[in-house]
Amino acid sequence: MISLVKELWRTLLFLFSIQFWRMGLLWTFSIVFSHHQLIKDFFCSQRPKSYYRCSPCVVPVRPVAVVTGNIWPGILYCLRTFQRRICCCAWRKERSKLGIEMRTSKLFRMIGTNYIGAFVLTNLLLPLLESSNVSSRIVNVTSFTHRNVTDMQVDDRTVSGKRFLSYMQYPYANIYEYSKLFLLLFTFELHRQLRLREKSHQIFVAAADPGVVQTNILREVPSLLSLSAHFVLKYLGLLQSPEYGVSSIIDAALAPPGTSGAYFFGGIGRTIEPSILSRDAGLALKLWETTSNLLSTTPFGTEED
């Protein structure tokens, strides 16, 4: 009985929080807007830009695909694919720089999982991918929620997450949106830099947005509200099963050679345009440089020789 009262009270408090209305209104608007991009071309008698899946069976050498977004699946994949000792040692060295805050704070864990981990892993693997004779593809799993960030100041406090410490409540909605925008900016900047490298002509990078998938992403939301949200989203036809949600990721991983810098969404190889802010080349470059500096200095750790 006591636990039920606590849960009801927690639900009531969350209903009157900014995070609830941000997730309930802005996130819903963002996913609807993404679907709107898919159907507007249909009503205008135009087909959205899409790419067919290239079956690995029809090519003489199977290409390598590295999928990031949650660092641990990426780590497991790279350990199976590349030289185990090199990746393990390099990852332990970089992980030691992240500091205790990344491991203990919810705020730093979210940024670390959604962005910092992908940044580190990708840069660790680039020399191996560049020296390989096999073409490779890097797929970063982002989210439609990045559209909710309309303005951003890139500095140490923003990238490390310390700017959010002033919030009275844990702003997981804001942090999630920012971390996914970080990842998208990084994806497009990586695409631009790879085009300038002579040895990187066989490395392609893309972003994939699975949409609203029935996962435990709302685990920090009161259970009564998370169940209600799943019911409403399913009724509106916006909630997808994991099996269907992964289709955009597979589309990006199996896109034809040369496909790079695209934003996959909706399955069937379809792509849409991300937010205008995510295409800001100057902002993306500044984010890359700031993140690189943070990984070698404070607040994630101290410089190492």
Secondary structure, 3 states (H helix, E strand, C coil): CHHHHHHHHHHHHHHCCHHHHHHHHHHHHHHHHHHHHHHHHHHCCCCCCECCCCCHHHCCCCCEEEEECCHHHHHHHHHHHCCHHHHHHHHHHHHCCCHHHHHHCHHHHHHHHHHHHHHHHHHHHHHHHHHCCCCEEEEEECCHHHHHCCCCCCCHHHHHCHHHHHCCCCCHHHHHHHHHHHHHHHHHHHHHHHHHCHHHCCEEEEEEECCEECCCCCCCCCHHHHHHHHHHHHHCCCEECHHHHCHHHHHHHCCCCCCCCCEEECCCCEECCCCCHHHCHHHHHHHHHHHHHHHHCCCCCCCCC
